[in-house]
Amino acid sequence: MQKIAAILFTFIILTACNDSKKDKKEPIKIGNTTAEMSQEKKTPQQASKENGAIIYTDFCMQCHLGNGKGVPNTFPPLAGSNWLTEKREESIHAVKYGQSGEIEVNGKKYDGVMVPMGLSDKEVADVLNYVMTSWGNTQDKPVTEEEVAKIEK
């Protein structure tokens, strides 16, 4: 009996030691950004996109959804959106001041209203940097706070 108890005790100790080595946790994801990244030194572009992901969740996701696909015939998609890539100034204007009237996105017409969200120029730049680099979107040049400030109503 003592021999079995000793073997069982040894097995438990070895198993516990092995489990402590496996205690590495997966990083938390916020959009395309991980929490691990936030502990490293971030580039201004990375910081902007990380902030933009939070702003998107708070202000944009209700209509354009978490996957950026929007709602057919109601809210245009941001995922793979030609409007974002071909109409940069109009995109900035829409986020900064809202949007009404007919627009065409990926060959489909939308005629709704997007109310102004009351975001600062920095927040507008951040959320656009997030959107313009998510869901298959790419951009060569990040949106800056100064660029947003130049867009007039």
C-alpha positions as CSV (number, residue, x, y, z in Angstrom):
1,M,0.0,0.0,0.0
2,Q,2.8,2.4,0.9
3,K,4.5,1.6,-2.5
4,I,1.3,2.6,-4.4
5,A,0.9,5.8,-2.4
6,A,4.5,6.7,-3.1
7,I,4.1,6.1,-6.8
8,L,0.8,8.1,-6.9
9,F,2.4,11.0,-4.9
10,T,5.4,11.1,-7.4
11,F,3.0,11.1,-10.4
12,I,1.0,14.0,-8.9
13,I,4.1,16.0,-8.3
14,L,5.5,15.4,-11.8
15,T,2.2,16.2,-13.4
16,A,1.9,19.5,-11.4
17,C,5.4,20.5,-12.4
18,N,4.7,19.9,-16.1
19,D,1.4,21.9,-16.0
20,S,3.2,25.0,-14.6
21,K,5.3,25.1,-17.7
22,K,2.2,25.1,-19.9
23,D,0.7,28.1,-18.1
24,K,1.3,30.5,-21.0
25,K,-2.0,32.4,-21.8
26,E,-3.2,33.4,-25.3
27,P,-3.1,37.1,-25.9
28,I,-6.4,39.0,-25.9
29,K,-7.5,40.2,-29.4
30,I,-9.1,43.6,-30.0
31,G,-9.8,43.7,-33.7
32,N,-6.5,43.1,-35.4
33,T,-4.5,44.1,-32.4
34,T,-3.4,41.9,-29.5
35,A,-3.0,42.9,-25.8
36,E,0.6,41.5,-26.0
37,M,1.3,44.2,-28.6
38,S,0.1,46.9,-26.2
39,Q,2.9,45.9,-23.8
40,E,5.5,46.3,-26.4
41,K,6.6,49.6,-27.9
42,K,4.0,50.5,-30.4
43,T,4.4,52.6,-33.6
44,P,2.0,55.5,-33.9
45,Q,0.1,53.6,-36.6
46,Q,-0.3,50.6,-34.3
47,A,-1.5,52.8,-31.4
48,S,-3.9,54.6,-33.7
49,K,-5.4,51.3,-35.0
50,E,-5.7,49.9,-31.4
51,N,-7.6,53.0,-30.3
52,G,-9.6,52.9,-33.5
53,A,-10.8,49.3,-32.7
54,I,-12.2,50.5,-29.4
55,I,-13.9,53.5,-31.0
56,Y,-15.3,51.2,-33.8
57,T,-16.8,49.0,-31.1
58,D,-18.4,51.9,-29.3
59,F,-19.7,53.9,-32.2
60,C,-19.8,52.0,-35.5
61,M,-20.3,48.3,-34.9
62,Q,-24.1,48.7,-34.2
63,C,-24.7,49.5,-37.9
64,H,-21.6,48.2,-39.8
65,L,-21.4,45.0,-37.6
66,G,-18.3,43.4,-36.0
67,N,-17.2,41.9,-39.4
68,G,-17.6,45.3,-41.2
69,K,-20.1,43.8,-43.7
70,G,-22.9,46.2,-42.8
71,V,-26.6,45.5,-43.3
72,P,-27.6,44.8,-46.9
73,N,-29.7,47.7,-48.4
74,T,-29.4,49.7,-45.1
75,F,-25.9,50.2,-43.9
76,P,-23.0,49.9,-46.4
77,P,-20.2,47.5,-45.9
78,L,-16.8,48.7,-44.7
79,A,-15.2,45.3,-45.4
80,G,-13.6,45.4,-48.9
81,S,-15.2,48.8,-49.5
82,N,-14.2,50.6,-52.7
83,W,-15.7,53.8,-51.2
84,L,-13.1,53.9,-48.5
85,T,-10.2,53.4,-50.9
86,E,-11.5,55.6,-53.7
87,K,-13.1,58.4,-51.7
88,R,-10.7,59.1,-48.9
89,E,-11.8,62.7,-48.2
90,E,-15.5,61.7,-48.4
91,S,-14.8,58.9,-45.9
92,I,-13.2,61.3,-43.5
93,H,-16.0,63.8,-44.0
94,A,-18.6,61.1,-43.3
95,V,-17.0,60.0,-40.1
96,K,-16.4,63.5,-38.9
97,Y,-19.7,65.1,-39.9
98,G,-22.1,62.3,-40.7
99,Q,-23.4,61.2,-44.0
100,S,-26.8,61.6,-45.8
101,G,-27.9,61.1,-49.3
102,E,-27.2,58.4,-51.9
103,I,-23.8,56.8,-52.1
104,E,-22.6,53.8,-54.0
105,V,-20.4,51.2,-52.3
106,N,-19.1,48.1,-54.2
107,G,-21.7,48.7,-57.0
108,K,-24.7,49.0,-54.7
109,K,-26.6,52.2,-53.8
110,Y,-27.3,53.2,-50.2
111,D,-29.5,56.2,-49.3
112,G,-29.5,56.4,-45.5
113,V,-28.3,58.6,-42.8
114,M,-25.2,58.3,-40.6
115,V,-25.4,60.8,-37.8
116,P,-22.3,62.6,-36.7
117,M,-20.7,60.8,-33.7
118,G,-19.1,63.8,-32.1
119,L,-15.6,62.3,-32.4
120,S,-12.5,64.4,-32.1
121,D,-10.2,64.7,-35.1
122,K,-7.8,62.2,-33.5
123,E,-10.6,59.7,-32.9
124,V,-11.8,60.1,-36.5
125,A,-8.2,59.4,-37.7
126,D,-7.9,56.4,-35.3
127,V,-11.2,54.7,-36.3
128,L,-10.4,55.2,-40.0
129,N,-7.0,53.7,-39.6
130,Y,-8.6,50.7,-38.0
131,V,-11.4,50.4,-40.6
132,M,-9.0,51.0,-43.5
133,T,-6.7,48.2,-42.4
134,S,-9.4,45.6,-41.4
135,W,-11.5,43.0,-43.3
136,G,-9.4,43.0,-46.4
137,N,-8.9,46.8,-46.6
138,T,-5.4,48.1,-47.1
139,Q,-4.1,51.7,-47.1
140,D,-0.7,53.1,-48.1
141,K,-0.9,56.2,-46.0
142,P,-2.4,56.4,-42.5
143,V,-5.0,59.1,-41.8
144,T,-3.6,61.8,-39.6
145,E,-5.3,64.1,-37.1
146,E,-4.0,67.0,-39.2
147,E,-5.6,65.6,-42.4
148,V,-8.9,65.2,-40.6
149,A,-8.7,68.8,-39.3
150,K,-8.4,70.1,-42.8
151,I,-11.8,68.6,-43.8
152,E,-14.4,71.3,-43.7
153,K,-18.2,70.9,-43.3
